[in-house]
Amino acid sequence: MTVDDRFTPAADDRQDAPLEGTRNEIITGPVADWATDFSHTEGEWAADPYPIQDDLRQRCPIAHTERFGGGWLPTRYEDVAAIAYDTESFSSRSIIMSNFRPPKEIAPVGGVPPISSDPPFHHDARKLLLPAFTKTEVSKREAATRAFCHALIDAMEGQEVVDAARDYAQHIPVRVIADMLGFPQEDGPRFREFIESALEGVNLPPDERVANMGRLFDYLLVQIRDHVDRPREDLTTFLIDAELYGQKLTPDHVAGTMALLLIAGIDTTWSAIGASLWHLAKTPADRERLVAEPELLPTAMEEFLRAYAPVTMARLVKEDLSWNGVEMKAEDWILLSFPAANRDPAYFERADEVVIDREANRHVAFGLGIHRCVGSHLARMEMRVALEVWLERVPSFTLADPDAVTWATGQVRGPRTLPIRRR
């Protein structure tokens, strides 16, 4: 097969274009008042956002900030849901709240379709991906995932203290996504760099952020060209060959979707696995019950997703509007905190407690509306298998040092370091 003209060097100029646009002053530093000056990039938020969210929900349910050029933070379930479903007033063309906004011209496709896409384009771009993420397709990956989890624990043999985040949770979705996309498994450390740059580097100078994203897309184009030369049965070849509206996907669309799968498909899942292990390490009653009653794990897993939902998504206000008593301006950010919605006591009983046998649990860890996570079946499989294997192989464990646990800043929250002592 000859090299597809879409992916020759002349055609790739430029995957980082979506990052150019309105740039805003970089604003970091301690928060004076979370109701009027919030920042999801501060260490206090990363360490424990729930008391902050609870306080805001009581006294200022839609907080405001001038940072990042202006933005809003709803903390009630009903507000988060209403905005998530309102695609007429709010655009998804940028899902990461940062120090600049991509130009309006990239809508309705956005830089990482379909999650950055607006209707009507979104529907068709999302539909392309659905066959790869059905329960049937996901189930085909379970045996390999389980074997890999066992191999990771085998590698810990003889170690009393292990980092359950870096030595376990963070490897699992990396391997699964690499296999799905047909990427070299040894590139896992590069994936981590791409993820941390995209999700935690939001306050970097815009030029540096653009350069970092450029490196990601350069890597993706190398993989794409390799697949063009040597097609095989994987998701990358599928995207290269896919058609939308009677035409092959553009290079930006192919690379953008791959970037989405690489970044969003990895950090969200490793964060959910890590947070679950953190909870079990510090809550012996729940750990002992799940070891004794493994059939309860699927129910407990949904509660971990509710209580420690890792993902917050951003939207941009399309036009000036008055919304639930606040005056929003065009291009204001909206930070949709699904973690805050999941702990709203108006929607969940004992919202601030982790109840591992909670039966009615309509959490929104995977989002709401048209952008509900297309990979939710995959994430659930990885999370379930990871926890099953860990509890089978390491039934007794505690936090080695609670103060040594660190959490990611930004819009995907999960343990970055998680020292656990095995007993």
VMD Tcl script that draws the C-alpha trace (Angstrom):
set ca {
  {0.00 0.00 0.00}
  {1.38 3.41 -0.90}
  {1.46 6.23 1.62}
  {-1.91 7.97 1.85}
  {-1.54 11.54 0.58}
  {-3.53 12.78 3.56}
  {-0.66 11.90 5.88}
  {2.36 13.09 3.93}
  {4.42 15.77 5.70}
  {2.87 18.51 3.59}
  {-0.56 17.58 4.83}
  {0.17 17.73 8.54}
  {0.66 21.42 8.89}
  {-1.11 21.59 11.39}
  {-2.49 19.50 14.09}
  {-1.65 22.11 16.75}
  {-3.70 24.82 15.02}
  {-6.68 24.25 17.34}
  {-4.54 25.53 20.22}
  {-4.12 28.93 18.61}
  {-6.67 31.59 19.40}
  {-7.58 34.01 22.15}
  {-4.84 33.89 24.75}
  {-5.28 34.99 28.30}
  {-2.99 35.96 31.10}
  {-1.61 33.11 33.17}
  {-3.10 33.35 36.65}
  {-1.91 31.05 39.42}
  {-1.57 31.32 43.16}
  {-3.61 30.86 46.33}
  {-7.37 31.29 46.12}
  {-8.78 34.14 48.18}
  {-12.43 33.09 48.04}
  {-13.57 30.02 46.10}
  {-16.90 31.67 45.32}
  {-15.27 34.54 43.42}
  {-11.75 33.34 42.64}
  {-11.81 29.57 42.11}
  {-9.01 27.67 40.42}
  {-9.08 23.94 39.82}
  {-5.31 23.95 39.25}
  {-4.36 24.72 42.85}
  {-2.96 22.10 45.20}
  {-5.72 22.63 47.76}
  {-8.32 21.58 45.18}
  {-6.29 18.56 44.07}
  {-5.74 17.36 47.62}
  {-9.42 17.48 48.67}
  {-12.00 19.33 46.55}
  {-15.07 17.99 48.30}
  {-15.29 20.39 51.28}
  {-14.81 23.28 48.84}
  {-17.59 21.99 46.60}
  {-19.91 21.40 49.56}
  {-19.34 24.93 50.84}
  {-19.99 26.44 47.42}
  {-23.14 24.39 46.94}
  {-24.54 25.92 50.13}
  {-23.60 29.57 49.71}
  {-22.80 30.12 46.03}
  {-23.89 27.21 43.84}
  {-22.43 28.80 40.69}
  {-19.00 30.17 41.57}
  {-17.10 32.64 39.39}
  {-13.46 33.40 38.64}
  {-11.56 35.99 36.61}
  {-8.73 33.53 36.13}
  {-8.34 31.95 32.71}
  {-10.12 34.93 31.21}
  {-13.30 34.34 33.20}
  {-15.28 31.23 34.08}
  {-18.07 29.64 36.11}
  {-18.28 26.55 38.33}
  {-21.74 25.05 39.00}
  {-21.77 22.63 41.93}
  {-25.40 21.44 42.03}
  {-26.45 18.34 40.12}
  {-29.35 20.12 38.41}
  {-27.12 22.93 37.12}
  {-24.39 20.60 35.88}
  {-26.98 18.46 34.10}
  {-28.80 21.42 32.54}
  {-25.60 22.86 31.07}
  {-24.38 19.46 29.88}
  {-27.59 18.99 27.89}
  {-27.77 22.56 26.55}
  {-25.76 22.44 23.34}
  {-27.49 25.56 22.01}
  {-25.96 27.85 24.64}
  {-22.68 26.08 25.38}
  {-20.00 24.84 23.01}
  {-17.70 21.85 23.49}
  {-15.00 23.10 21.14}
  {-12.57 23.20 24.06}
  {-12.99 20.76 26.94}
  {-9.90 21.84 28.91}
  {-10.19 25.15 30.78}
  {-6.83 26.82 30.32}
  {-5.09 30.13 29.70}
  {-6.31 30.46 26.11}
  {-9.33 29.60 24.00}
  {-9.22 27.92 20.60}
  {-10.73 29.96 17.76}
  {-14.44 29.66 17.08}
  {-13.65 28.57 13.55}
  {-12.68 25.08 14.68}
  {-16.32 24.37 15.66}
  {-18.25 22.15 15.12}
  {-15.43 19.62 14.79}
  {-12.98 20.80 17.45}
  {-9.46 19.57 18.00}
  {-10.22 16.12 19.45}
  {-13.48 14.89 17.93}
  {-16.02 13.78 18.93}
  {-15.65 15.07 22.51}
  {-14.76 18.55 21.21}
  {-17.51 18.51 18.58}
  {-20.83 20.34 18.57}
  {-24.06 19.20 16.90}
  {-24.81 18.14 14.28}
  {-21.28 16.97 13.47}
  {-20.86 15.37 16.88}
  {-23.52 12.71 16.33}
  {-21.89 11.29 13.21}
  {-18.32 11.51 14.53}
  {-19.33 9.70 17.73}
  {-21.26 7.05 15.80}
  {-18.04 6.07 14.01}
  {-16.47 4.99 17.30}
  {-19.36 3.09 18.85}
  {-18.66 -0.34 17.26}
  {-15.18 -0.45 18.83}
  {-16.52 0.13 22.35}
  {-19.50 -2.20 22.62}
  {-19.68 -4.65 25.52}
  {-19.00 -7.48 23.08}
  {-15.83 -5.89 21.71}
  {-14.64 -4.87 25.17}
  {-15.12 -8.40 26.49}
  {-12.57 -9.65 23.96}
  {-9.90 -7.67 25.81}
  {-10.70 -8.93 29.30}
  {-8.48 -12.01 29.35}
  {-5.39 -10.08 28.20}
  {-6.14 -7.32 30.70}
  {-6.44 -9.83 33.53}
  {-3.19 -11.53 32.59}
  {-1.43 -8.17 32.49}
  {-2.73 -7.24 35.95}
  {-1.38 -10.52 37.32}
  {1.98 -9.82 35.65}
  {2.16 -6.40 37.29}
  {1.59 -7.94 40.72}
  {4.10 -10.70 39.97}
  {6.66 -7.93 39.39}
  {6.03 -6.66 42.94}
  {7.12 -9.94 44.49}
  {9.15 -9.37 47.65}
  {8.24 -5.69 47.98}
  {6.46 -4.80 51.21}
  {5.66 -1.26 50.04}
  {4.60 -0.59 46.46}
  {3.20 2.43 44.65}
  {-0.24 1.22 43.61}
  {-0.63 4.18 41.27}
  {2.69 4.15 39.40}
  {3.39 0.41 39.70}
  {-0.13 -0.83 38.98}
  {-3.08 1.42 38.14}
  {-1.25 3.64 35.69}
  {0.03 0.73 33.60}
  {-3.30 -0.96 32.92}
  {-5.13 1.50 30.62}
  {-1.82 2.35 28.93}
  {-1.48 -1.27 27.81}
  {-5.15 -1.57 26.78}
  {-5.22 1.64 24.72}
  {-1.84 0.88 23.13}
  {-3.19 -2.49 22.03}
  {-6.40 -0.96 20.68}
  {-4.54 1.66 18.66}
  {-1.71 -0.64 17.62}
  {0.99 1.45 19.27}
  {4.29 0.08 20.64}
  {3.78 -1.02 24.23}
  {7.21 0.32 25.16}
  {5.97 3.85 24.43}
  {4.00 3.87 27.68}
  {6.30 6.42 29.39}
  {5.74 8.80 26.47}
  {1.98 8.48 26.91}
  {2.36 9.61 30.52}
  {4.29 12.69 29.40}
  {1.60 13.55 26.84}
  {-1.15 13.12 29.43}
  {0.46 15.21 32.15}
  {1.29 17.95 29.65}
  {-2.26 18.10 28.27}
  {-4.18 17.86 31.53}
  {-1.88 19.35 34.17}
  {0.06 21.88 32.11}
  {-2.83 24.28 31.57}
  {-0.94 27.22 33.11}
  {2.14 26.82 30.97}
  {2.87 29.74 28.60}
  {0.70 29.28 25.49}
  {3.67 28.82 23.16}
  {5.06 26.07 25.37}
  {1.67 24.37 25.56}
  {1.31 24.50 21.79}
  {4.79 22.98 21.42}
  {3.91 20.15 23.81}
  {0.74 19.36 21.89}
  {2.73 19.53 18.68}
  {4.99 16.77 19.98}
  {1.95 14.62 20.71}
  {0.55 15.08 17.21}
  {3.98 14.50 15.66}
  {4.07 11.16 17.48}
  {0.55 10.31 16.30}
  {1.42 11.08 12.69}
  {4.41 8.74 12.88}
  {2.06 5.99 14.07}
  {-0.50 6.83 11.39}
  {2.07 6.69 8.60}
  {3.31 3.36 9.90}
  {-0.26 2.05 9.76}
  {-0.72 3.41 6.25}
  {2.37 1.49 5.15}
  {1.55 -1.60 7.22}
  {-2.22 -1.75 7.86}
  {-3.41 -4.15 10.55}
  {-6.56 -4.90 12.48}
  {-6.70 -2.11 15.04}
  {-8.45 1.16 15.75}
  {-5.84 3.31 14.01}
  {-6.27 1.49 10.70}
  {-10.03 1.70 11.17}
  {-9.88 5.50 11.55}
  {-7.57 5.85 8.54}
  {-10.02 3.90 6.39}
  {-13.24 5.34 7.87}
  {-15.51 7.61 5.87}
  {-17.81 10.40 6.97}
  {-20.25 12.03 4.57}
  {-18.77 10.01 1.72}
  {-15.19 11.13 2.31}
  {-12.20 9.83 4.24}
  {-11.56 11.53 7.56}
  {-9.20 14.50 7.47}
  {-5.75 14.12 9.05}
  {-6.81 16.48 11.85}
  {-9.85 14.32 12.58}
  {-7.89 11.05 12.60}
  {-5.07 12.40 14.77}
  {-7.45 14.33 17.03}
  {-9.56 11.26 17.78}
  {-6.43 9.24 18.48}
  {-5.22 11.98 20.84}
  {-8.56 11.83 22.63}
  {-8.34 8.06 23.08}
  {-4.73 8.26 24.20}
  {-5.25 11.01 26.77}
  {-8.84 10.71 27.95}
  {-8.92 6.93 27.68}
  {-5.91 6.47 29.94}
  {-5.82 9.06 32.72}
  {-9.51 8.80 33.55}
  {-9.33 5.05 34.06}
  {-6.06 4.91 35.96}
  {-7.41 7.67 38.21}
  {-10.57 5.68 38.97}
  {-8.58 2.52 39.72}
  {-6.12 4.40 41.91}
  {-8.82 6.23 43.87}
  {-10.60 2.92 44.53}
  {-7.42 1.34 45.87}
  {-6.76 4.44 47.98}
  {-10.23 4.13 49.52}
  {-9.82 0.42 50.25}
  {-6.37 0.96 51.75}
  {-7.73 3.48 54.25}
  {-11.09 1.76 54.87}
  {-10.39 -1.78 56.18}
  {-14.09 -2.61 56.71}
  {-14.87 -2.07 53.03}
  {-11.74 -3.92 51.93}
  {-12.47 -6.91 54.15}
  {-16.07 -7.05 52.98}
  {-15.12 -7.05 49.29}
  {-12.54 -9.78 49.87}
  {-15.22 -11.85 51.64}
  {-17.97 -10.93 49.15}
  {-16.34 -10.53 45.72}
  {-19.75 -10.60 44.06}
  {-20.36 -7.16 45.60}
  {-17.51 -5.59 43.63}
  {-19.57 -4.36 40.62}
  {-21.88 -2.48 42.98}
  {-18.99 -1.12 45.03}
  {-17.22 -0.07 41.86}
  {-20.15 2.13 40.85}
  {-20.00 3.76 44.26}
  {-16.28 4.43 43.87}
  {-17.06 6.03 40.51}
  {-19.70 8.21 42.14}
  {-17.71 9.22 45.19}
  {-14.35 9.69 43.43}
  {-15.46 10.60 39.92}
  {-12.23 11.65 38.21}
  {-13.50 13.80 35.35}
  {-14.50 17.46 35.07}
  {-15.27 18.83 31.60}
  {-15.26 22.38 30.28}
  {-17.63 24.24 27.96}
  {-17.56 27.73 26.43}
  {-20.49 30.13 26.51}
  {-21.58 30.83 22.94}
  {-23.27 34.20 23.46}
  {-23.98 36.56 26.38}
  {-26.82 35.16 28.47}
  {-28.47 35.27 31.85}
  {-28.43 31.77 33.29}
  {-29.96 30.84 36.64}
  {-29.32 34.27 38.07}
  {-25.78 34.84 36.79}
  {-24.71 36.94 33.83}
  {-22.48 34.87 31.59}
  {-20.48 36.46 28.79}
  {-19.60 34.99 25.43}
  {-16.40 32.94 25.68}
  {-16.68 32.48 29.45}
  {-15.59 29.05 30.57}
  {-18.00 26.67 32.28}
  {-16.37 24.00 34.40}
  {-18.74 21.02 34.61}
  {-17.77 19.24 37.81}
  {-19.27 15.78 37.60}
  {-17.58 15.01 40.96}
  {-19.54 17.87 42.56}
  {-22.79 16.72 40.96}
  {-22.18 13.21 42.29}
  {-22.01 14.51 45.86}
  {-25.08 16.73 45.77}
  {-27.22 15.74 48.80}
  {-30.32 16.91 46.95}
  {-29.80 14.03 44.53}
  {-27.99 11.35 46.54}
  {-28.75 10.13 50.06}
  {-25.67 10.14 52.32}
  {-23.92 11.89 49.45}
  {-20.70 12.46 51.38}
  {-20.38 8.81 52.43}
  {-18.99 5.89 50.45}
  {-21.65 3.17 50.65}
  {-20.30 0.16 48.80}
  {-23.66 -1.62 48.68}
  {-25.57 1.45 47.43}
  {-28.19 0.03 45.06}
  {-29.77 3.14 43.50}
  {-26.77 4.91 42.02}
  {-27.40 7.01 38.94}
  {-24.03 8.73 39.13}
  {-22.62 10.89 36.36}
  {-18.97 9.87 36.50}
  {-19.10 9.22 32.75}
  {-20.76 12.54 32.00}
  {-24.19 13.60 30.81}
  {-25.79 14.49 27.51}
  {-24.38 13.93 24.05}
  {-20.82 13.67 25.33}
  {-21.38 10.84 27.76}
  {-18.20 8.74 27.66}
  {-18.14 6.48 24.60}
  {-15.62 4.24 26.36}
  {-17.59 3.59 29.55}
  {-17.81 -0.17 28.93}
  {-14.05 -0.33 28.44}
  {-13.34 1.73 31.55}
  {-15.65 -0.43 33.66}
  {-14.00 -3.62 32.41}
  {-10.49 -2.34 33.16}
  {-11.51 -1.08 36.57}
  {-13.35 -4.27 37.54}
  {-10.54 -6.56 36.41}
  {-7.87 -4.41 38.06}
  {-9.70 -4.48 41.40}
  {-10.60 -8.17 41.17}
  {-7.01 -9.17 40.57}
  {-5.62 -6.85 43.24}
  {-8.05 -8.06 45.92}
  {-7.37 -11.68 44.97}
  {-3.59 -11.29 45.07}
  {-3.26 -8.57 47.74}
  {-6.23 -9.07 50.08}
  {-4.68 -7.17 53.00}
  {-3.11 -3.74 52.55}
  {-3.00 -0.28 54.08}
  {-1.65 3.14 53.21}
  {2.09 3.11 53.90}
  {2.08 6.85 54.51}
  {-1.17 8.80 54.05}
  {0.76 12.06 53.74}
  {2.77 10.67 50.82}
  {-0.29 10.24 48.60}
  {-0.39 12.90 45.89}
  {-3.24 13.79 43.54}
  {-3.25 15.14 40.01}
  {-4.20 18.76 39.51}
  {-6.52 19.90 36.75}
  {-9.66 18.34 35.35}
  {-8.85 14.65 35.85}
  {-8.23 13.87 39.51}
  {-6.68 10.68 40.73}
  {-3.68 9.51 42.78}
  {-0.35 10.18 41.12}
  {1.56 8.46 43.93}
  {-0.04 5.88 46.22}
  {2.38 4.09 48.58}
  {0.69 0.95 49.87}
  {1.97 -1.52 52.43}
  {1.12 -5.12 51.69}
  {0.51 -7.42 54.63}
}
mol new
graphics top color blue
foreach p $ca { graphics top sphere $p radius 0.5 }
foreach p [lrange $ca 0 end-1] q [lrange $ca 1 end] { graphics top cylinder $p $q radius 0.2 }
display resetview
